[in-house]
Every structure is written in C-alpha cells, then in structure tokens.
Amino acid sequence: MLHVAYDGTKYHGYQIQDGPDTIEGELLKALTSLTSESGIELIGGSRTDAGVHALDNVCVFDTEASIPPEKYIFALNQRLPEDIRITESCEVDPAFHPRHCDSVKTYEYHIHTGKVPNPLKSRYSYYTYYSTNIQAMRDAAAYIVGEHDFSAFCAAGAQVDSKIRTIYSCDIIINPTSDDIPKANSESSSDDITGTDSRPETDIIIRISGNGFLYNMVRIIAGTLLEVGRGHIASEDVKDIIASMDRTKAGPTAPALGLVLKKYDFV
Amino acid sequence: MLHVAYDGTKYHGYQIQDGPDTIEGELLKALTSLTSESGIELIGGSRTDAGVHALDNVCVFDTEASIPPEKYIFALNQRLPEDIRITESCEVDPAFHPRHCDSVKTYEYHIHTGKVPNPLKSRYSYYTYYSTNIQAMRDAAAYIVGEHDFSAFCAAGAQVDSKIRTIYSCDIIINPTSDDIPKANSESSSDDITGTDSRPETDIIIRISGNGFLYNMVRIIAGTLLEVGRGHIASEDVKDIIASMDRTKAGPTAPALGLVLKKYDFV
C-alpha cells in the first residue's frame, strides 16, 4: 500500500482518464517504469475530484517485483512529478481493498477572508470577501455529526446504493493570520483613506471526519456552512436540510481548490 | 503608494526587464490600462529576486488621473493576474521615495523538514530532509542582530556604497505541523516496515527585520543558519563570519522560493 500526497491543481482528479493528467495515471507510469511490469492495476482509496488536494490518499497494487516494500517511497518519488509524493509504503494482505475496509477519512476545507485575496493562499484556500459568523457555522456543523442520509449533500447523478454515512466530527477551526510584527508608524495613520475595511485576514478550516463521503459531499457541506456563516441560511435549518434529502435545499458546491484529503485511516 | 502582494513563482523578479514577466511589468500594464497615461514611472520599494514572494511590497508613481487613491485597489486588481494583488493604496507626498525613507523591512524564510517534501508546501517553503538543531540556529541568529558590515552575507558583484545594515531582530519560529487528528489503528502498527524515519514534519520560519538588506542577504543568512542547524557551522562561528567580511566564509544562498517580503513599514 502506498500513501500519497499531492497538489491537485494541475490534475483532472485521481481517477485515470484518456488524455488529461491524473494522479492515478502518474502513479501507474512511475510504477510501470520502476517494476517493468505492464498492466499493473491500482486500487485507490479516495477518487478525489479535479483540483482537490491530498496529504494522505492511499492505493494498493499487486506486483511480482522483488523490491522491498519500504523502498517504493524513494524509488517512486524519483519517477513522479514534484507535486505528487509517496509518503509511506508497506506490504498488505493480498486481499486488502481500501474501499471495502472500515476506514476513517478526514477532509479539510480551507477558507480565507479579508479585504483582498492573499496570493500566497489562493492555491489552497477559497477566498471570500464576506465576514463570517463562526459560532453560527459551529452550531450548524453540530447537526452534520452523526449517522444521516446525506442525499441533500450529494451531487446529482451519483450512483450509490445507500446515501447513509456516519460523520464522527465536523469542527470549525480559526487561525487568525499571525501578524505579530509590530507595525511601525506607517503612512497609513495620516494618508490612508482606504480604511473602510480593516478586518484582519482570517483563516477558517472546516475539518470533517467520517466513515465515507458521497460525491461532492464535503464541498456541499462547506458551501452550506459558508451560507450559514454569511447569514443566508439559519444554523438550525441545517437539520431540516438533512431531513429533506433534497440537494436543492443545501448550499452551493464550494470550489475544489479549498479541499484537501488530510488523513485516510483504517480501523 | 500601492502595497502589493504576489506569488513570485512565475515571475523573473520585481524589476522590469525586456522579455520575461516581472511584477513591475504587470503593475505598469495595469496602471497604463487604468489611467490611459503612457510613460508612468514606478518607484519600487524592494526589488525582489526571481521566485521570491511578497505579502507587502510597495511602489509609488505620479499620475494626473482623477481616480480617488483608495479606488486603485479594486480597479488594478481587476486588471492584474490573480497572483498579484494590490492590498492597499493611498496618496503620498509627491517627494516621497520609498527607498530614500527610513523603513523597516521584515522578511521570512520558510523551511519544512521531514521524511518527504510536502507537495502542499513546496511552492512557498524550502524542503530539507535533515533534522535541524533549533537552539543552535537561535544562538547563531543572535549574532546577526545589530549594526554590522554584512559583506560576508552579500552576493558578489553587488554595487553599493556601504554594506553596513542594522538588523533589529532575527527569530527562529517553529510550527510543528498541527496533526491533532487521532490516528486510528492503522496498518502501520503491524505491516509498516518503513519506520526508520518517524520524525514529524516541522515548519521553521526565520523572521528577520532590518533597516535594509544587501543583495541575497536574507537568503545567505538562511543558508548559513541551516548549516548551523545541521551542525556544519558552529553557532559562535557566525560572529567570526560577520567579522571576516568574506562571502566565502558564510553558507550557501538558500533557494528563492522560501523567501517572502512580509512587511514594508516606514518609520
């Protein structure tokens, strides 16, 4: 089993496709080059969407190669683009299938707010101009936790038998940007007439752990919690939105770039 | 005066050149489009190198345009690439020259260590495999603070009258990556035989404030402090390296991508 981290910006998602670059495609090229075996089949953990990042996705494959399991990390990293890194490798039972095992997946959705988007964050964090009521988001997030039918938070057209999933936690974490550099007497005290918006830049992370997630589920939860934070949806309405099982009642799907698969644990 | 933030990855530095994209070149294009004035001359604060980032660089220009000063933020951001953002704009005295004023510049050099580079950090943080003695780096940094001739920390060929600068602070800040997600009983307890390197990923920031910096000075200081952290240079030798005024005694120039101009304050 390989644990894989990647910057998803340039890729058309995890799953291999004819044509565009994918994470699975790059992993297969590197594995084929390393083992000289053709027809390797990868079984992935999470088939992340285009533009979504991961710090800990997983995949397994069968091989006849006599390479010690722990050697795959450096051998594959030499053959992979720099925005994809193997972080761990180990041998697992040949019957092991990551999607047929009980697992806990933890995703984070990153947001930053402020007067202007921060160009050093814009690749990994969704920018919104609007200030956000964090307590309202936390109140709403509490309704998400538990075992529910998440049909209201699943993109249309997803083909799965059951839309019941268990969410173990959904936390809203704030990191006000540490700007502990004392500001000298700058010109702004006398000349600055831009001071209509002096809100500090704020980083908001929605961290959510569960036994499984439907198609676009985390991004729809993030989009809904952002609507709650802006006051467009009341916190307590999230309970009714879940009960409605109606996608149109939930908020919009938040953009892919803010999403990262943080941890993929087997239990 | 404009305050400018940018991701320097794609740019050949701040200063305009014939051919390659530069920050100054993009600013001039946007200003020319906005004001319809030709021949605008920009006077920049810090002429950052290729690949160096900024959260707060500054520049000034003269204009006859009747645009209210605070309107430049949004009007220019509409015309600039997304990796360059105006964060503040204000009117200043026509005689104001950012490089002829007393100022305090604060740079940060970002480093991350661990078994494998983190692809979500590699754009803004220099990766080193080696573990680093933070106390030794802090002891060495203390010698940097104060008024010194920094010839030993200046790239060869720099043409300046005096290489004396005053450093107000040089701090080593550690942010162990917050990984407070409880790890479930993963396969690693039984199968993982990669456990030869279980060091946690660590973020290290060298934050340095001064009244001015020579060419490549922060990157040479960062490269030297990293050599101290690895034990290749003794902390107390940094005092002698400064006194030597000899560039060859200091460490290598650390890569541009880890450097960000964090604050540009006028005093």
Chai-1 contact restraints between the chains, C-beta under 6 A:
chainA,res_idxA,chainB,res_idxB,connection_type,confidence,min_distance_angstrom,max_distance_angstrom,comment,restraint_id
A,A5,B,P119,contact,1.0,0.0,6.0,A-B,restraint_1
A,Y6,B,P119,contact,1.0,0.0,6.0,A-B,restraint_2
A,D7,B,P119,contact,1.0,0.0,6.0,A-B,restraint_3
A,D7,B,L120,contact,1.0,0.0,6.0,A-B,restraint_4
A,H53,B,L120,contact,1.0,0.0,6.0,A-B,restraint_5
A,E70,B,I193,contact,1.0,0.0,6.0,A-B,restraint_6
A,E70,B,T194,contact,1.0,0.0,6.0,A-B,restraint_7
A,D83,B,P119,contact,1.0,0.0,6.0,A-B,restraint_8
A,R85,B,V116,contact,1.0,0.0,6.0,A-B,restraint_9
A,R85,B,P117,contact,1.0,0.0,6.0,A-B,restraint_10
A,R85,B,P119,contact,1.0,0.0,6.0,A-B,restraint_11
A,T87,B,V116,contact,1.0,0.0,6.0,A-B,restraint_12
A,E88,B,T194,contact,1.0,0.0,6.0,A-B,restraint_13
A,C90,B,D191,contact,1.0,0.0,6.0,A-B,restraint_14
A,C90,B,D192,contact,1.0,0.0,6.0,A-B,restraint_15
A,E91,B,D191,contact,1.0,0.0,6.0,A-B,restraint_16
A,V92,B,E187,contact,1.0,0.0,6.0,A-B,restraint_17
A,V92,B,D191,contact,1.0,0.0,6.0,A-B,restraint_18
A,V104,B,A184,contact,1.0,0.0,6.0,A-B,restraint_19
A,T106,B,I181,contact,1.0,0.0,6.0,A-B,restraint_20
A,V116,B,R85,contact,1.0,0.0,6.0,A-B,restraint_21
A,V116,B,T87,contact,1.0,0.0,6.0,A-B,restraint_22
A,P117,B,R85,contact,1.0,0.0,6.0,A-B,restraint_23
A,P119,B,A5,contact,1.0,0.0,6.0,A-B,restraint_24
A,P119,B,Y6,contact,1.0,0.0,6.0,A-B,restraint_25
A,P119,B,D7,contact,1.0,0.0,6.0,A-B,restraint_26
A,P119,B,D83,contact,1.0,0.0,6.0,A-B,restraint_27
A,P119,B,R85,contact,1.0,0.0,6.0,A-B,restraint_28
A,L120,B,D7,contact,1.0,0.0,6.0,A-B,restraint_29
A,L120,B,H53,contact,1.0,0.0,6.0,A-B,restraint_30
A,I181,B,T106,contact,1.0,0.0,6.0,A-B,restraint_31
A,I181,B,K263,contact,1.0,0.0,6.0,A-B,restraint_32
A,A184,B,V104,contact,1.0,0.0,6.0,A-B,restraint_33
A,A184,B,D265,contact,1.0,0.0,6.0,A-B,restraint_34
A,A184,B,V267,contact,1.0,0.0,6.0,A-B,restraint_35
A,S186,B,D265,contact,1.0,0.0,6.0,A-B,restraint_36
A,S186,B,F266,contact,1.0,0.0,6.0,A-B,restraint_37
A,E187,B,V92,contact,1.0,0.0,6.0,A-B,restraint_38
A,E187,B,F266,contact,1.0,0.0,6.0,A-B,restraint_39
A,D191,B,C90,contact,1.0,0.0,6.0,A-B,restraint_40
A,D191,B,E91,contact,1.0,0.0,6.0,A-B,restraint_41
A,D191,B,V92,contact,1.0,0.0,6.0,A-B,restraint_42
A,D192,B,C90,contact,1.0,0.0,6.0,A-B,restraint_43
A,I193,B,E70,contact,1.0,0.0,6.0,A-B,restraint_44
A,T194,B,E70,contact,1.0,0.0,6.0,A-B,restraint_45
A,T194,B,E88,contact,1.0,0.0,6.0,A-B,restraint_46
A,K263,B,I181,contact,1.0,0.0,6.0,A-B,restraint_47
A,D265,B,A184,contact,1.0,0.0,6.0,A-B,restraint_48
A,D265,B,S186,contact,1.0,0.0,6.0,A-B,restraint_49
A,F266,B,S186,contact,1.0,0.0,6.0,A-B,restraint_50
A,F266,B,E187,contact,1.0,0.0,6.0,A-B,restraint_51
A,V267,B,A184,contact,1.0,0.0,6.0,A-B,restraint_52
